[in-house]
Amino acid sequence: MTLSITISQQIKAYNLAACPTLPEFLETAYKTQKSLKKNEQFRKRIEVIQGFEFNTASTQIEESKDQQYIVAAGLYAPSIKIFETSQLSMKCSRGLDSEIVKFCILGDDYKKIAMVCEDRNIELHAQYGKHFKLRVPKQPTDMIYNPYNCNLLVSSQNEDITRLNLELGSFVESYTLQQETGVNCLSMHDSLQLGLVGGNKQLSIIDFRTDQVVQQLGVSDVTSIATQNLQVALGTKEGQIKLFDLRKHIPIHVHQHQYRLPIKKIVMNDDMIVSCDAKILKFWQGNRLFTNIEPQSEINSFTWVKNSGMFLLALEQPRMGIYFIPQLNAAPKWCPFLDNLTEEMEEEEQQTVYDEYKFLSYEELEKLDALHLLETANVKALFTWISYSFEIQKGLDFEDYKQKRTQQNYEKQLEAERISKGYVIPEEQPEVEQPVKQVDPRFQKMLKDNDFTVDKKSEAWKRAHPSEVRVKKQINKNRR
């Protein structure tokens, strides 16, 4: 199977999007003029979701609450794509006028989506497409939706948070906070009905029932927020994740990303915290590192598929990332075959490079009288040691082994030339003296003429009988 495995902290992560896509396979086959029927990588490819890509890059990815749809935003051109998990393919794609800053799924499925764009427009989409479009006064930085009062909150690069009431269809009074340098991120605590506002100087907590600021934490440069029960995790521009209790001002744990880049997103699930910056996706369990995933392209966002060990990544490349960690949880219910694939790969024994070799020094190899094997595949020079194949040690005659390998290579060559593998080269038959026959006297003069004799060593005869010449060459080569 075409699965790329990365191991960190003794935890295996399967990259399910490492295989090239079907258009890439077709393009390679067209350039190389080779059929895909014999391409082993193409025959064993795995494509979890068909067409799971954008033209240039993806910026955000989310899963609907009913787990039936995956919504992703990307470019170029700016667009939003909706994938149906029951069909493992794309349901629809919608083009936009400007790049999406943030989108929110308003309902349990894809039928109601709100998105704020870089041109300061908010687009409201329904099942049939774009429903309404309006403009906000300031350049947006983030957006959240409060389902309890139908308010859409949009932060900007100043201290105001714009509120749009979707039930009334109009703007309501904005929140004004003491964030002179602007608001970086917003988050919603569903069970407590709290709004968390992260800025460059502090974190403000708003009670949506009274529309008042009830708590402030002195954490500067907050770039991402996640909540669970009475705990809140804050990501900063310096690559730190600070875990707080809402009732205290002192962090419980502080985790550090080694790249020290701004934290883009945090997800909390039971005792697990997942955070990402532009380079790496890290998993924290309590106060220790559980594992990490480091893709080749930069990370823009990610989502944790509910009740599973699958993660979907929005990357700075056309194809979006799909990673599966069996030790976290089982595969999603819409993708149950992944459990069987990973179990089969776990059962297969991975043979290391030097399983059938023994390490010897140069002096030990000289004592074995095997220095003449240094240039062969059975003896490999490795730093100051020499790896010595067990086949030679078992008493295998090297000349027989060499002749056997030559025959195997020749059979592979015949197979590549579309000649049956079981084809046996006929041995050269000795010339048998033909009985003398009565010749018509009219042809006696012609038979004695040298112009009518067949010279098998001539170039004209060899060009007319190429297969027979090749067989004779191989017979002479085997006799040597």
C-alpha positions in Angstrom: 0.0 0.0 0.0 1.1 3.6 -0.7 1.2 4.8 2.9 3.9 7.0 4.3 4.7 6.4 8.0 6.3 8.9 10.3 7.4 7.8 13.8 7.8 10.3 16.6 8.0 9.4 20.3 7.4 5.8 19.3 4.0 6.8 17.9 3.1 6.0 14.3 1.3 8.5 12.1 0.1 7.4 8.6 0.1 10.0 5.9 -2.9 9.1 3.7 -2.2 11.8 1.1 1.4 10.9 0.2 0.4 9.2 -3.0 0.2 11.3 -6.2 -3.2 12.2 -7.4 -4.8 10.6 -10.6 -4.0 13.7 -12.8 -0.4 13.6 -11.6 -0.2 9.9 -12.5 -1.6 10.6 -16.0 0.8 13.5 -16.6 3.8 11.4 -15.6 2.6 8.5 -17.9 2.2 11.0 -20.8 5.7 12.4 -20.3 7.4 9.0 -19.9 5.2 7.3 -22.5 4.7 4.4 -20.1 1.4 2.6 -19.3 0.0 2.7 -15.8 -1.1 -0.9 -15.9 2.3 -2.0 -14.7 2.9 0.9 -12.3 2.9 -0.7 -8.8 2.4 2.6 -7.0 -0.6 3.4 -9.2 -2.2 0.0 -8.7 -1.8 0.2 -4.9 -2.7 3.9 -4.4 -5.0 5.0 -1.7 -7.2 8.1 -2.1 -9.4 8.6 0.9 -11.4 11.5 -0.5 -11.4 12.1 -4.2 -10.4 15.6 -5.4 -9.3 16.7 -2.0 -7.2 19.6 -3.3 -7.2 23.2 -4.5 -5.3 24.8 -7.4 -2.7 26.5 -5.2 -3.2 26.1 -1.4 -5.9 25.6 1.3 -6.4 28.1 4.1 -9.0 26.6 6.4 -10.8 23.2 6.9 -13.7 22.3 9.2 -16.0 19.3 9.8 -19.7 19.7 10.2 -21.4 18.8 13.5 -23.2 15.9 11.9 -19.9 14.5 10.6 -21.4 14.2 7.1 -19.6 17.0 5.4 -16.1 18.6 5.3 -15.9 22.3 4.3 -12.6 23.7 3.1 -11.5 27.1 1.8 -8.6 27.7 -0.6 -7.2 29.5 -3.6 -6.3 30.4 -6.4 -9.0 31.5 -7.4 -10.6 32.0 -4.0 -13.2 29.3 -3.5 -14.9 27.1 -1.0 -15.4 23.3 -1.5 -17.8 21.0 0.3 -17.0 17.3 0.5 -19.6 14.6 1.4 -18.0 11.9 3.6 -20.6 9.2 2.8 -19.5 9.4 -0.9 -15.8 10.3 -0.2 -15.9 12.9 -2.9 -16.7 16.6 -3.5 -20.3 17.7 -3.4 -20.0 21.2 -4.7 -17.6 24.1 -5.2 -18.3 27.8 -5.0 -16.2 30.6 -6.3 -15.6 33.9 -4.4 -14.5 37.4 -5.2 -11.8 37.6 -2.5 -9.8 35.4 -0.2 -11.5 34.1 2.9 -10.3 35.2 6.3 -12.5 32.9 8.3 -15.7 30.9 7.7 -18.2 29.5 10.2 -20.7 26.6 9.7 -23.9 28.0 11.3 -25.9 24.7 11.4 -25.3 21.0 11.8 -24.6 20.6 8.1 -23.4 22.6 5.1 -26.7 24.4 4.3 -25.8 27.6 6.3 -22.3 29.0 6.1 -21.0 32.5 6.9 -17.6 33.8 5.6 -15.8 37.0 6.0 -13.3 38.0 3.3 -10.3 40.2 2.9 -12.3 42.8 0.9 -14.3 43.4 4.2 -17.4 41.6 2.9 -19.5 39.0 4.8 -21.1 36.4 2.5 -24.0 34.3 3.8 -24.5 31.1 1.8 -27.5 28.7 1.8 -27.9 25.3 0.3 -28.5 26.8 -3.2 -25.5 29.1 -3.0 -24.9 32.8 -2.1 -27.8 34.2 -0.2 -26.7 37.7 0.9 -23.6 39.9 1.0 -22.8 42.9 3.2 -19.8 45.0 4.2 -18.1 45.5 7.6 -16.5 48.9 8.5 -13.0 47.6 9.5 -10.5 45.1 8.1 -11.5 41.7 9.7 -9.1 39.4 11.6 -11.4 36.7 12.9 -15.1 35.6 13.2 -17.2 33.4 15.5 -20.9 32.6 15.8 -23.0 32.6 18.9 -25.9 30.2 18.4 -27.7 31.3 21.5 -28.6 34.8 20.3 -27.8 34.4 16.5 -25.0 37.0 16.7 -22.1 36.9 14.3 -19.0 38.5 15.9 -16.3 39.9 13.6 -13.0 41.3 15.1 -10.9 43.9 13.4 -7.6 45.7 13.7 -9.0 48.1 16.3 -10.7 47.7 19.7 -14.2 47.2 18.3 -15.9 43.9 17.7 -18.7 44.2 15.2 -21.9 42.2 15.9 -24.4 41.2 13.2 -27.7 39.7 14.4 -28.8 37.1 11.8 -32.3 36.9 13.3 -32.9 40.6 12.9 -30.9 41.0 9.8 -29.1 44.1 11.0 -26.0 45.2 13.0 -26.3 45.7 16.7 -24.2 47.6 19.2 -20.5 46.6 19.0 -18.3 45.5 21.8 -15.6 48.0 22.7 -12.6 46.6 24.6 -9.3 48.0 25.9 -7.4 46.5 23.0 -5.7 49.5 21.4 -3.6 47.5 19.1 -6.5 45.4 17.8 -7.9 41.9 18.3 -6.0 38.9 16.9 -8.5 36.0 17.6 -11.9 35.1 19.0 -13.3 32.0 20.6 -16.6 30.8 21.9 -17.2 28.7 25.1 -20.4 26.9 24.3 -21.3 25.5 27.7 -20.6 28.7 29.7 -21.7 31.2 26.9 -18.5 33.1 27.2 -16.6 34.9 24.5 -12.8 35.0 24.7 -11.0 37.9 22.9 -7.2 37.6 22.4 -5.2 40.7 21.7 -1.6 41.9 21.8 -1.8 43.0 25.5 -4.3 40.7 27.3 -7.1 38.2 27.1 -10.6 39.5 27.7 -13.6 37.2 28.7 -17.1 38.4 27.8 -20.3 37.0 29.4 -22.8 37.0 26.5 -25.7 36.9 28.9 -24.8 40.3 30.3 -22.5 41.6 27.5 -19.9 42.5 30.2 -16.2 41.7 30.5 -16.0 39.4 33.5 -12.3 38.4 33.5 -9.0 39.5 32.1 -5.7 37.5 31.9 -2.4 39.3 31.4 -1.2 37.2 28.5 0.2 39.2 25.6 0.3 38.4 21.8 -2.5 35.8 21.9 -2.9 34.3 18.4 -5.2 31.3 19.1 -7.6 30.1 21.8 -9.3 26.8 22.8 -11.6 26.0 25.7 -12.8 22.9 27.5 -14.8 22.8 30.8 -13.1 25.4 33.0 -9.8 25.3 31.2 -8.5 27.6 28.4 -5.4 27.1 26.2 -3.8 30.2 24.7 -1.3 30.2 21.8 1.1 33.1 21.5 3.3 34.6 18.8 6.4 33.2 20.5 5.2 29.6 20.0 4.0 29.0 23.5 0.8 27.2 24.6 -0.3 28.3 28.1 -3.0 26.3 29.8 -5.1 28.3 32.3 -7.9 27.6 34.8 -10.5 30.3 34.2 -10.6 31.0 37.9 -6.8 31.6 38.2 -4.2 34.0 36.7 -1.3 31.5 36.8 -0.9 29.0 34.0 -1.1 25.3 34.9 1.3 24.2 32.1 3.4 26.0 29.5 4.4 24.2 26.3 7.0 25.5 23.8 7.2 24.9 20.1 10.8 24.6 19.0 10.4 26.8 15.9 9.0 29.7 18.0 6.5 30.6 15.3 3.0 32.0 16.1 0.5 29.3 17.1 -2.2 29.2 14.4 -4.8 26.9 16.0 -5.3 24.8 19.2 -7.8 22.0 19.8 -8.5 20.4 23.2 -10.0 16.9 23.6 -10.1 15.3 27.1 -6.5 15.3 28.3 -5.0 15.9 24.8 -4.0 19.3 23.4 -3.2 19.6 19.7 -1.5 22.8 18.5 0.1 23.9 15.3 2.3 26.6 13.9 3.4 27.0 10.3 5.9 24.1 10.5 4.6 21.4 12.8 1.6 19.9 14.5 2.2 18.9 18.1 0.3 16.7 20.5 0.5 17.3 24.2 -0.8 14.9 26.9 -0.7 16.5 30.3 2.7 18.1 30.7 4.5 15.8 28.2 4.9 15.6 24.4 2.8 12.7 23.0 3.9 12.9 19.3 4.2 15.4 16.4 3.5 15.6 12.7 5.8 17.7 10.4 4.5 17.9 6.8 6.7 19.1 3.9 4.6 22.2 3.3 3.5 25.0 5.7 0.4 24.4 7.8 -2.4 27.0 7.6 -5.0 25.2 9.7 -6.2 21.8 10.8 -9.3 19.9 12.2 -9.6 16.8 14.3 -12.3 14.5 13.0 -14.6 13.8 15.9 -14.3 10.5 17.7 -11.4 9.3 15.6 -7.6 9.5 15.2 -7.8 11.3 11.8 -6.5 14.8 11.2 -7.2 17.0 8.2 -4.6 19.7 7.4 -4.9 22.8 5.2 -1.5 23.2 3.7 0.5 25.6 1.4 0.3 23.1 -1.4 -2.5 22.0 -3.8 -3.3 18.8 -1.9 -4.7 18.9 1.6 -3.2 16.6 4.2 -4.8 13.5 5.8 -3.1 11.9 8.8 -4.2 9.0 10.8 -2.9 8.0 14.3 -4.3 4.6 15.4 -3.0 5.0 19.0 -5.3 8.0 19.5 -8.5 6.5 18.3 -10.1 4.4 15.6 -10.8 5.5 12.0 -13.9 7.6 11.3 -17.2 5.8 10.8 -17.2 7.0 7.2 -13.8 5.5 6.6 -13.7 2.1 8.4 -11.3 0.4 6.0 -8.4 2.3 7.5 -8.3 0.2 10.6 -7.8 -3.0 8.5 -5.1 -1.4 6.4 -3.1 -0.2 9.4 -3.5 -3.6 11.2 -2.2 -5.4 8.2 0.8 -3.1 8.0 1.5 -3.6 11.7 1.6 -7.4 11.2 4.0 -7.2 8.3 7.6 -7.5 9.6 9.8 -4.7 8.3 13.1 -6.2 7.3 16.0 -3.9 8.0 18.8 -3.4 5.5 21.4 -5.5 7.3 19.3 -8.4 8.6 21.1 -10.9 6.5 24.6 -9.5 7.0 27.4 -9.9 9.5 29.8 -7.0 10.4 33.5 -7.8 10.0 36.7 -5.8 10.0 39.1 -5.8 7.1 41.5 -8.2 8.9 38.7 -10.7 9.7 37.7 -10.7 6.0 41.3 -11.3 5.1 41.4 -14.3 7.4 38.3 -15.7 5.6 40.2 -15.4 2.3 37.3 -13.4 0.9 39.0 -10.1 -0.2 38.1 -10.9 -3.8 34.4 -10.3 -2.9 34.8 -6.7 -1.9 33.5 -5.4 -5.2 30.4 -7.6 -5.2 26.9 -7.1 -3.7 27.6 -9.7 -1.0 30.3 -7.5 0.7 29.6 -3.9 1.5 32.0 -1.3 2.9 30.4 0.5 5.8 32.6 3.1 7.5 35.4 1.1 9.1 33.4 -2.1 9.1 32.5 -4.5 6.3 29.1 -6.2 6.1 29.4 -9.8 5.0 26.5 -11.7 3.5 25.4 -14.9 5.3 25.0 -16.6 1.9 28.7 -16.6 1.3 29.4 -17.8 4.9 27.1 -20.8 4.3 29.5 -22.1 1.7 27.8 -20.9 -1.5 30.2 -21.1 -4.4 30.7 -17.6 -5.7 31.0 -18.7 -9.4 27.7 -20.6 -9.2 26.1 -17.6 -7.5 27.5 -15.3 -10.2 26.2 -17.5 -13.0 22.8 -17.8 -11.3 22.5 -14.0 -11.0 23.5 -13.6 -14.6 20.8 -16.0 -15.7 18.2 -14.1 -13.5 19.2 -10.8 -15.0 18.9 -12.2 -18.5 15.4 -13.5 -17.7 14.3 -10.1 -16.4 15.6 -8.6 -19.7 13.6 -11.0 -21.7 10.5 -10.3 -19.7 11.0 -6.6 -20.3 11.1 -7.2 -24.0 7.8 -9.0 -23.7 9.2 -12.4 -24.3 7.7 -15.2 -22.1 9.7 -15.8 -18.9 9.7 -19.6 -19.5 11.4 -19.3 -22.9 14.4 -21.6 -23.1 17.3 -20.8 -25.5 17.8 -23.8 -27.7 21.2 -25.4 -27.8 23.1 -25.3 -31.0 22.5 -28.5 -32.9 25.4 -30.2 -34.6 25.3 -30.2 -38.3 24.1 -33.5 -39.6 25.5 -34.8 -42.9 22.7 -34.8 -45.4 22.4 -37.9 -47.6 23.5 -37.4 -51.2 20.6 -36.9 -53.5 20.4 -37.1 -57.2 20.6 -33.6 -58.7 19.1 -32.6 -61.9 22.0 -32.1 -64.4 20.4 -28.8 -65.4 21.2 -27.3 -62.0 24.7 -28.7 -61.5 26.3 -25.7 -62.9 24.3 -23.4 -60.5 25.1 -25.4 -57.4 28.8 -25.1 -58.1 28.6 -21.3 -58.6 29.9 -19.4 -55.5 27.3 -16.6 -56.2 24.5 -18.9 -55.1 26.1 -20.1 -51.8 24.6 -19.0 -48.4 27.2 -17.2 -46.3 25.9 -17.2 -42.7 28.7 -14.9 -41.6 27.8 -12.1 -44.0 26.2 -8.9 -42.8 23.2 -9.4 -45.2 22.4 -12.7 -43.7 22.7 -11.4 -40.1 20.3 -8.5 -40.9 17.8 -10.9 -42.3 18.0 -13.3 -39.3 18.5 -11.1 -36.2 16.8 -13.5 -33.7 19.1 -16.4 -34.7 22.2 -14.3 -34.3 21.1 -13.1 -30.8 20.5 -16.7 -29.7 24.0 -17.8 -30.9 25.6 -14.9 -29.1 23.9 -15.9 -25.8 24.9 -19.5 -26.3 28.6 -18.5 -26.8 28.3 -16.2 -23.8 27.0 -19.0 -21.5 29.8 -21.3 -22.7 32.4 -18.8 -21.4 
